[in-house]
Amino acid sequence: MNFRPLIALTVVLAFAGCESLSDATTTVRDKITAREAPQVRNFAAAPRATYDAVRASATDMGYRFIRGGAAQGELEAISGVGRGETPGSARQISMKVTLHPSLDGASTDVSIRLTEILEADSSNRAGQATETPLRDTPQYDVFFRRVGNVLGVPPTEKR
């Protein structure tokens, strides 16, 4: 019996499946990237003034400064620990802000990413939390509005 046609058919089918697998991987990767994409707004203000407004707004919203600075163009902050939805669980929100000045230094792009940190049973399994990017939360709008109020200029949506 001649097995060559059978082997050739198997090889062709195997390579045909690789392309569809690659397409599926790309689709999943695109969905994850979109889910973790930061919210971005532009403010007609200098980078240093914008950083100061970002830090003041984060503090007003109840976030505690962790690290960053105007020279680095970034700020990381975290909310206080709150109760989760189930008894014994804990919840926090992490804020990561990046500032990018325009070429002329007259405006600044502010991108923010909020991540929810949930610890299912903080009394028995301390340190085993899960992080989930927050997408549809009004905290983004509140943050940008506060930054704009401190600067005295409204944010413009970055496209």
C-alpha positions as CSV (number, residue, x, y, z in Angstrom):
1,M,0.0,0.0,0.0
2,N,1.3,3.5,-0.9
3,F,1.2,5.9,2.1
4,R,2.6,8.9,0.3
5,P,-0.8,10.4,-0.7
6,L,-2.0,10.0,2.9
7,I,1.2,11.6,4.3
8,A,0.9,14.5,1.9
9,L,-2.8,15.1,2.8
10,T,-1.9,15.1,6.5
11,V,0.9,17.6,6.0
12,V,-1.4,19.9,3.9
13,L,-4.1,19.7,6.6
14,A,-1.6,20.4,9.4
15,F,-0.3,23.6,7.7
16,A,-3.8,24.8,6.8
17,G,-4.7,24.6,10.5
18,C,-1.7,26.7,11.5
19,E,-3.1,29.7,9.8
20,S,-6.4,29.5,11.5
21,L,-4.7,28.9,14.8
22,S,-2.6,32.0,14.2
23,D,-5.7,34.0,13.4
24,A,-7.4,32.9,16.6
25,T,-4.3,33.8,18.6
26,T,-4.2,37.3,17.1
27,T,-7.9,37.8,17.8
28,V,-7.5,36.8,21.5
29,R,-4.4,39.1,21.8
30,D,-6.3,42.0,20.2
31,K,-9.2,41.5,22.7
32,I,-6.9,41.5,25.7
33,T,-5.0,44.5,24.4
34,A,-8.3,46.4,24.0
35,R,-9.4,45.4,27.4
36,E,-6.2,46.7,29.0
37,A,-5.9,49.9,26.9
38,P,-5.7,53.1,29.0
39,Q,-8.1,56.0,28.8
40,V,-6.4,59.0,27.2
41,R,-7.2,62.8,27.3
42,N,-5.2,65.8,26.3
43,F,-4.9,69.0,28.4
44,A,-3.8,72.3,27.1
45,A,-1.2,72.8,29.9
46,A,2.5,72.3,30.5
47,P,3.6,68.8,31.7
48,R,4.7,70.0,35.2
49,A,1.4,71.7,35.9
50,T,-0.5,68.7,34.5
51,Y,1.4,66.3,36.8
52,D,0.6,68.5,39.8
53,A,-3.1,68.5,38.8
54,V,-3.0,64.7,38.3
55,R,-1.4,64.1,41.8
56,A,-3.9,66.5,43.5
57,S,-6.8,64.8,41.7
58,A,-5.7,61.3,42.7
59,T,-5.4,62.4,46.3
60,D,-8.8,64.1,46.2
61,M,-10.3,60.8,45.0
62,G,-8.8,58.9,47.9
63,Y,-5.8,57.4,46.3
64,R,-2.4,57.1,48.1
65,F,0.7,58.0,46.2
66,I,3.1,55.1,45.6
67,R,5.7,56.3,43.2
68,G,6.4,58.6,40.2
69,G,7.2,62.2,39.5
70,A,6.9,65.0,37.0
71,A,10.4,64.2,35.5
72,Q,9.4,60.6,34.9
73,G,6.0,61.6,33.5
74,E,4.2,58.9,35.6
75,L,2.3,58.4,38.8
76,E,1.2,55.3,40.5
77,A,-1.3,55.3,43.4
78,I,-3.6,52.9,45.2
79,S,-6.9,53.2,47.0
80,G,-7.5,52.1,50.5
81,V,-8.4,48.5,51.3
82,G,-12.1,48.1,51.2
83,R,-14.5,45.2,51.8
84,G,-15.1,42.9,49.0
85,E,-18.4,41.4,48.0
86,T,-18.0,38.3,50.1
87,P,-17.2,38.0,53.8
88,G,-13.4,38.0,54.4
89,S,-12.6,39.4,50.9
90,A,-10.7,42.7,50.2
91,R,-10.8,45.1,47.3
92,Q,-8.4,47.9,46.2
93,I,-8.0,49.9,43.0
94,S,-4.6,50.6,41.5
95,M,-4.1,53.7,39.4
96,K,-1.3,54.1,36.8
97,V,-1.0,57.4,35.0
98,T,1.4,58.3,32.3
99,L,2.0,61.9,31.0
100,H,3.3,62.6,27.5
101,P,4.1,66.2,26.6
102,S,3.5,67.5,23.1
103,L,6.5,68.5,21.0
104,D,6.1,72.2,21.8
105,G,5.4,71.5,25.5
106,A,2.1,73.4,25.3
107,S,-0.2,70.4,26.0
108,T,0.0,67.1,27.7
109,D,-1.6,63.7,27.0
110,V,-2.7,62.0,30.2
111,S,-3.3,58.2,30.0
112,I,-4.7,56.4,33.0
113,R,-5.3,52.7,33.7
114,L,-7.3,51.5,36.7
115,T,-7.0,48.0,37.9
116,E,-9.2,46.3,40.5
117,I,-7.3,44.1,42.9
118,L,-9.5,41.4,44.6
119,E,-8.4,39.1,47.4
120,A,-11.0,36.4,47.8
121,D,-10.1,35.3,51.4
122,S,-7.7,37.8,53.0
123,S,-7.8,36.0,56.4
124,N,-6.7,32.6,55.1
125,R,-4.8,33.3,51.9
126,A,-3.1,36.7,52.3
127,G,-1.2,37.9,49.2
128,Q,-3.2,35.8,46.7
129,A,-5.1,38.5,44.8
130,T,-6.3,38.8,41.3
131,E,-6.1,41.9,39.2
132,T,-8.6,42.9,36.6
133,P,-8.5,46.1,34.4
134,L,-11.5,48.4,34.9
135,R,-13.0,49.4,31.7
136,D,-16.5,50.8,32.2
137,T,-16.2,52.8,35.4
138,P,-17.1,56.5,35.9
139,Q,-13.9,56.9,37.8
140,Y,-12.1,57.7,34.5
141,D,-14.5,60.6,33.8
142,V,-14.3,61.8,37.4
143,F,-10.5,61.8,37.3
144,F,-10.3,63.7,34.0
145,R,-12.9,66.2,35.2
146,R,-11.0,66.9,38.4
147,V,-7.7,67.3,36.5
148,G,-9.4,69.8,34.2
149,N,-10.9,71.7,37.1
150,V,-7.5,72.0,38.8
151,L,-5.9,73.2,35.6
152,G,-8.8,75.4,34.6
153,V,-9.0,73.8,31.1
154,P,-11.4,71.0,29.9
155,P,-9.9,67.8,28.6
156,T,-10.1,66.8,25.0
157,E,-10.5,63.2,24.0
158,K,-7.4,61.7,22.3
159,R,-8.2,59.9,19.0
